[in-house]
Amino acid sequence: MYSTFETEITIRPDDIDMNNHVHNSKYLDYLLMARYDQMKKDYKIAMEVFVERGYSWVVSDLSIKYKRPILLQDKTVKVRTQIEEFHGASVLVNFWILNSDNDKIAAQGQAGYTMISTQTGRPTRVPKDIVEQYRI
C-alpha cells in the first residue's frame, strides 16, 4: 500500500471559464502541480533528479470524472494522490481534487505515467531504487 499525499493549490482568476467555474483543462494543471510538489516534498525525489539520471515521465493514460464545479470564490483546492501500482515502465496514480472549504470531491480519476529515457524517448523500466523510494 502506498501513502496518500496532499497539495493545496490557489484558484486563479484565469482558471475560470465562460461558465464561471474552473475550466476542465485546469484540473490537469492542478494534478501536474501537485505531482511535482509531492515528488520533491513527500517522495524526496524532485523532477530534476529524474532528469539528471536521464529519465522523464509522460502521461500515457488518463481518466477523470468531474463531480461538481470549482468556483473562483472557493479560493483553493486540495489535490490528493496515491500510487496504485508500478508495472515495468509505468506507474498508475489515483487522484482526487477537493474543495478545500468542505473536502467535497470535485473530480477524481487515475493517471498512468510512463518513464522514458531522455536520450532515446523510449519507455524504460522504473529503476528498483525509485520504486523503493516511493514505498512510503
Backbone as a ProteinNet text record, in pm:
[ID]
protein_1_A
[PRIMARY]
MYSTFETEITIRPDDIDMNNHVHNSKYLDYLLMARYDQMKKDYKIAMEVFVERGYSWVVSDLSIKYKRPILLQDKTVKVRTQIEEFHGASVLVNFWILNSDNDKIAAQGQAGYTMISTQTGRPTRVPKDIVEQYRI
[TERTIARY]
84.7	0	88.4	50.7	126.9	56.8	134.3	81.3	2.5	-85.8	-160.8	-99.9	-77.1	-20.6	-114.1	-98	-190.2	-113.2	-161.9	-106.9	-223.4	-208.8	-312.1	-271.9	-368.4	-343.3	-444.2	-394.3	-478.8	-546	-675.3	-751.2	-726.2	-687.5	-657.4	-772.4	-787.4	-894.3	-887.5	-766.5	-756.6	-785.9	-815	-859.8	-1008.6	-1079.7	-1225.3	-1264	-1362.9	-1407.4	-1535.5	-1592.3	-1711.1	-1835.5	-1829.4	-1940.2	-1924	-1823	-1796.3	-1750.6	-1685.3	-1620.4	-1486	-1406.6	-1274.2	-1289.3	-1214.4	-1218.1	-1163.5	-1220.9	-1180.4	-1031.3	-968.4	-825.2	-739	-788.1	-712.8	-698.7	-792.9	-783.4	-655.3	-620.2	-497	-374.7	-382.6	-274.1	-258.1	-369.8	-364.4	-298.2	-331.8	-271.1	-121.1	-81	61.7	135.4	78.3	142	156.8	53.1	56.9	161.9	170	268.3	410.7	439.6	573.6	603.6	507.7	523.8	548.5	468.7	478.5	604.2	650.4	775.2	888.8	894.3	1001.4	977.5	858.7	828.6	808.5	737.6	698.1	784.5	813.8	893.6	1043.8	1079.2	1219.8	1300.2	1230.3	1297	1234.3	1294.9	1242.8	1257.4	1176.3	1181	1321.4	1392.5	1528.5	1619.8	1596.2	1676.4	1651.2	1525.2	1494.2	1566.4	1560.4	1623.5	1775.1	1836.5	1981.1	2018.5	1928.5	1954.1	1917.8	1867.2	1834.2	1693.5	1601.9	1463.7	1367.4	1249.6	1137.7	1010.5	898.9	768.8	677.1	598.1	494.3	361.8	254.6	121.7	88	52	17.5	-130	-197.5	-338.6	-397.1	-520.4	-582	-732.5	-787.7	-932.3	-970.7	-1069.2	-1112.6	-1265.3	-1322.3	-1466.7	-1490.5	-1565.2	-1597.3	-1724.6	-1717.7	-1830.8	-1909	-1837.5	-1903	-1806.9	-1860.1	-1773.8	-1689.7	-1577.8	-1493.8	-1510.2	-1536.5	-1562	-1447.5	-1433.1	-1328.4	-1339.9	-1461.2	-1478.5	-1439.7	-1417.2	-1369.8	-1226.1	-1153.1	-1018.2	-907.3	-922	-818.7	-881.5	-802.6	-839.3	-726.4	-760.3	-660.8	-652.9	-531.5	-511.5	-445.2	-515.3	-462.2	-425	-311.3	-270	-220.6	-232.1	-181.8	-143.4	-23.5	18.7	-61.4	-112.5	-181.3	-83.9	-1.6	93.5	200.2	313.8	418.4	410.5	436.4	439.8	536.8	654.9	754.8	796.3	761.8	796.6	687.1	580.7	462.8	431.5	361.7	305.3	162.5	72.4	-67.7	-94.2	-146.4	-168.7	-316.8	-376.5	-513.3	-507.2	-608.2	-609.7	-751	-757.8	-882.7	-856.8	-944.5	-935.8	-1056	-1027.4	-1131.8	-1142	-1262	-1283.8	-1223.4	-1132.2	-1063.7	-1157.2	-1265.1	-1356.1	-1437.4	-1476.1	-1566.4	-1519.8	-1404.7	-1347.7	-1436.4	-1528.4	-1609.2	-1527.7	-1540.4	-1465.9	-1526.3	-1442.2	-1483.5	-1452.6	-1345.1	-1307.6	-1219.3	-1222.8	-1134.5	-1100.5	-990.1	-951.5	-823.7	-769.4	-642.9	-558.9	-429.5	-335.1	-226.8	-202.3	-92.5	24.6	139.9	261.8	361.6	433	537	671.5	768.2	903.9	971.4	1036.1	1109.6	1254.2	1339.4	1477.7	1480.7	1548.8	1556.9	1648.9	1733.3	1822.3	1751.3	1665.5	1601.4	1453.8	1391.2	1247.9	1163.9	1227.3	1159.2	1130.4	1024.4	995.6	1112	1130.6	1235.3	1181.3	1215.4	1167.5	1205	1110.3	1136.5	1239.6	1354.3	1458.4	1407.8	1461.4	1417.9	1435.7	1543.8	1565.3	1455.5	1403.6	1294.6	1165.1	1136.2	1017.2	1023.1	1138.2	1153.2	1135.9	1188.6	1175.5	1029.1	947.9	806.2	719.8	778.4	705.1	701.2	638	627.2	481.2
-118.9	0	124.1	219.6	343.3	455.5	551.3	665.3	759.8	834.5	940.3	1073.5	1159.7	1291.3	1399	1520	1628.5	1757.5	1832.5	1963.1	2060.6	2179.3	2281.9	2377.9	2411.1	2496.7	2611.1	2731	2850.2	2858.6	2884.5	2904	3046.4	3058	3188.8	3236.7	3367	3419	3365.6	3343.3	3293.6	3143.6	3075.9	2936.7	2926.2	3037.6	3039.2	3051.8	2971.4	2973.7	3056.1	3053.7	3135.1	3087.5	2968.6	2918.5	2954.3	3036.1	3088.7	2981.5	2878.7	2780.9	2742.2	2667.5	2628.7	2543.4	2580.3	2508.1	2366.9	2270.2	2130.4	2106.9	2179.8	2160.3	2199.5	2289.4	2335.2	2224.7	2132.1	2020.1	1940.8	1928.5	1858.7	1939.1	2071.6	2156.4	2138.8	2131.5	2113.1	1979.6	1874.8	1743.8	1749.7	1813	1824.7	1903	2014	2092	2008.7	1933.9	1851.5	1742	1674.9	1567	1621.3	1734.9	1793.2	1829.7	1890.9	1927.9	1804.7	1702.5	1582.6	1501.9	1502.4	1433.3	1489.5	1619.8	1684.6	1677.7	1716.3	1731.2	1598.2	1507.4	1383.8	1263.3	1247.4	1133	1160.7	1288.3	1331.1	1299.2	1295.5	1281.5	1385.3	1502	1608.8	1570.4	1630.4	1602.4	1625.3	1721.7	1749.8	1628.4	1548.7	1428	1326	1311	1219.8	1264.4	1394	1446.9	1425.9	1450.9	1428.5	1282.5	1191.4	1048.3	1002.5	1094.8	1061.4	1009.2	1044.3	997.7	1115.4	1087	1179.6	1096.4	1162.7	1095.7	1154.9	1071	1117.7	1054.3	1126.7	1072.8	974	853.1	751.1	714.1	748.3	716.8	811.7	855.6	948.5	930	921	913.3	1008.6	1093.3	1189.2	1198.9	1197.5	1214.6	1343.6	1432.7	1561.3	1544.6	1576.3	1555.1	1683.3	1791.6	1920.1	2031.5	2149	2258.9	2318.4	2373.7	2454.6	2598.1	2687.1	2827.3	2914	3033.2	3125.5	3154.3	3170.4	3202.4	3084.6	2967.4	2855.1	2877.9	2963.1	3009.2	2905.1	2785.4	2683	2545.5	2456.9	2315.7	2234.4	2113.5	2017	1908.1	1869.5	1758.9	1646.5	1536.5	1418	1315.6	1252.1	1147	1026.5	912.5	788	694	642.2	544.4	416.8	363.3	234.8	120.7	137	30.6	76.9	8.8	18.5	-107.2	-92.1	-208.2	-178.4	-236.2	-214.6	-69.5	-5.2	135.8	230.3	175.2	257.1	264	371.6	386.1	437.8	382.2	423.8	502	624.7	715.4	750	725.8	769.9	914.1	993.2	1132.3	1178.9	1273.7	1337.7	1486.9	1567.5	1712.6	1755.6	1819.1	1851.2	2000.3	2045.3	2181.7	2193.3	2285.8	2298.5	2336.6	2407.9	2454.1	2341.5	2242.4	2139.8	1996.4	1981.1	1849.8	1765.2	1827.9	1754	1732.7	1614.4	1580.5	1653.4	1730.5	1799.1	1712.4	1635.1	1545.3	1434.9	1321.2	1212.1	1131.3	1059	979.5	904.3	856.9	785.5	838.7	846.1	887.5	780.9	738.4	646.1	724.6	706.5	774.2	668.3	696.8	606.8	676.5	604.6	658.4	637.5	744.1	734.4	775.7	727.9	771.9	905.1	1005.3	1134.9	1128.3	1025.6	1011.2	951.3	853.3	782.2	817.3	868.4	894.7	769.1	656.7	528	493.7	415.9	371.4	293.4	310.7	238	195	75.8	21.1	116.3	138.1	222.9	150.8	215.9	151.2	111.2	0.8	-53.2	46.4	126.3	221.7	328.7	363.7	462.7	400	277.4	208.3	199.4	165.9	155.3	291.6	397.3	532.2	573.3	526.3	560.3	473.7	372.7	284.5	344.9	457.5	519.6	542.9
0	0	0	-78.3	-90	-14.2	32.2	108	17.7	81.5	14	54.7	-43	-16.3	-68.6	-16.1	-48.6	-75.2	-171.9	-206.6	-219.3	-162.1	-175.3	-286.5	-370.2	-486.4	-487.3	-511.2	-518.3	-654.6	-653.1	-777	-825.4	-951.4	-1007.9	-1096.2	-1110	-1196.8	-1340	-1391.8	-1529.3	-1540.7	-1429.2	-1431.9	-1466.1	-1454.5	-1468.5	-1615.7	-1656.2	-1795.1	-1811.2	-1929.3	-1957.4	-1882.9	-1823.3	-1742.1	-1594.8	-1567	-1433	-1333	-1384.3	-1295.6	-1356.1	-1281	-1328.9	-1455.3	-1558.5	-1684.2	-1664.7	-1734.7	-1716.2	-1738	-1827.4	-1853.2	-1733.4	-1650.5	-1533.4	-1428.8	-1425.7	-1332.1	-1359	-1486	-1521.6	-1479.5	-1491.3	-1441.6	-1291.1	-1219.4	-1074.7	-1040.2	-1114.9	-1092	-1117.6	-1225.9	-1257.3	-1148.5	-1105.1	-997.9	-871.5	-837.7	-716.1	-727.2	-840.7	-856	-844.6	-906.5	-895	-750	-683.1	-542.8	-456.6	-475.4	-392.7	-423	-547.1	-579.2	-494.1	-484.4	-408.3	-257.9	-214	-71	-0.7	-62.9	4.9	-31.8	-160.2	-203.5	-198.1	-185.9	-177.7	-303.7	-417.8	-547.3	-640.6	-646.5	-732.4	-879.4	-963.4	-1106.8	-1162.5	-1107.4	-1154.1	-1136.8	-1033.1	-1009.4	-1120.4	-1160.1	-1270.2	-1397.7	-1425.5	-1546.1	-1540.8	-1424.5	-1408.7	-1435.2	-1401.7	-1422.5	-1563.9	-1645.1	-1782.8	-1803	-1709.5	-1716.6	-1720.5	-1771.4	-1762.5	-1757.1	-1732.8	-1726.8	-1832.4	-1897.2	-1988.2	-1946.6	-1968.9	-1940.5	-2051.4	-2012.5	-2110.9	-2107.2	-1997.6	-1984.1	-1880.4	-1903.1	-1809.1	-1808.8	-1689.2	-1672.6	-1560.4	-1587.3	-1486.5	-1488.3	-1369.8	-1354.4	-1279.1	-1341.1	-1280.2	-1198.6	-1069.4	-978.7	-951.9	-929.2	-900.7	-940.1	-970.9	-1017.6	-905.1	-945.8	-857.2	-904.4	-811.6	-843.1	-793.1	-847.1	-803.3	-654.2	-603.9	-461.8	-369.6	-426.3	-345.1	-298	-364.5	-330.2	-347.5	-287.6	-301.1	-319.7	-378.4	-386.9	-326.1	-283.8	-238.3	-344.4	-376.9	-469.2	-391.5	-379	-311.7	-417.8	-398.7	-491	-412	-475.6	-417.3	-531.3	-524.5	-623.8	-602	-711.8	-703.3	-730.2	-837.6	-867.9	-965.8	-958	-1059.5	-1143.9	-1272.8	-1360.8	-1475	-1468.2	-1572.9	-1581.8	-1692.6	-1714.3	-1668	-1609.8	-1579.6	-1430.8	-1396.1	-1262	-1280.1	-1199.2	-1201.2	-1073.4	-1089	-976.1	-967.7	-851.3	-823.2	-775.4	-810	-762.1	-732.8	-641.2	-600.9	-591.8	-648.5	-637.8	-554.6	-441.3	-344	-320.8	-291.2	-246.5	-106.4	-85.9	43.3	157.2	126.8	231.6	294.3	213.7	266	239.7	177.8	144.5	52.8	-18.5	-115.5	-242.8	-299.5	-420.4	-540.4	-608.2	-730.6	-852.8	-844.1	-953.4	-896.7	-963.9	-924.2	-1047.4	-1038.9	-1154.6	-1132.7	-1244.3	-1245.9	-1360.9	-1334.5	-1437.8	-1448.6	-1569.8	-1595.8	-1651.6	-1590.2	-1634.7	-1679.7	-1787.6	-1836.5	-1824.4	-1765.5	-1756.1	-1891.3	-1937.8	-2063.4	-2042.8	-2130.5	-2136.6	-2209.5	-2152	-2219.6	-2341.7	-2347.4	-2463.2	-2583.3	-2557.2	-2668.8	-2687	-2580.9	-2585.7	-2573.2	-2549.1	-2538.8	-2392.4	-2368.5	-2231.7	-2172.9	-2042.7	-1972	-1836	-1795.2	-1668	-1554.5	-1463.7	-1347.2	-1260.2	-1231.9	-1151.5	-1012.8	-962.9	-834.1	-720.4	-722.8	-613.3	-610.8	-727.3	-732.3	-680.8	-722.8	-673.1	-520.4	-467.6	-321	-252.9	-311.7	-255.4	-246.8	-339.7	-344.4	-250.8	-190.2	-98.1	42.4	55.7	188	221
[MASK]
++++++++++++++++++++++++++++++++++++++++++++++++++++++++++++++++++++++++++++++++++++++++++++++++++++++++++++++++++++++++++++++++++++++++

